Amino acid sequence: MVSVRHCECWHLSCCLCSKPNYSNFAERWHLKILIGVTKEPEQIKNYLSKYHGQKETLTEVGPFVATVDAFNWLVFLKSRIGNFEEIIPEVHAEQDGVWYGFTFEQETNS
């Protein structure tokens, strides 16, 4: 993923900024960032289509070999991104196993 810095002057990279702020950048360009984890990597393409995501913005990460690692990655992203929508994974009878994370952008009408 690209590290984007933001300050009140709206420059993407500014020496005055100390913490990346993705939400203002996304809102300014009318984007929503969709994030999620799944046990089925082929499901990611279905999510991209279902949510009308921009294919060129798709980022796939993993595999995460522990469930806790996948969800820690998700929590980290949620702490950094303000204008996002989380795609909740389907509940599996067995939660252990390999997980994959993903993000992609969706244009908003605002």
Buried (B, 14 or more C-beta within 10 A) or exposed (E): EEEBBBBEEEEEEEEEBEEBBBBBBBBEEEBBBBBBBBBEBEBBBEBBEEBEBEEEBBEBBBBBEEBEBBBEBBEEBEEBBBBBEBBEBEEEEEEEEBBBBBBBBBEEEE
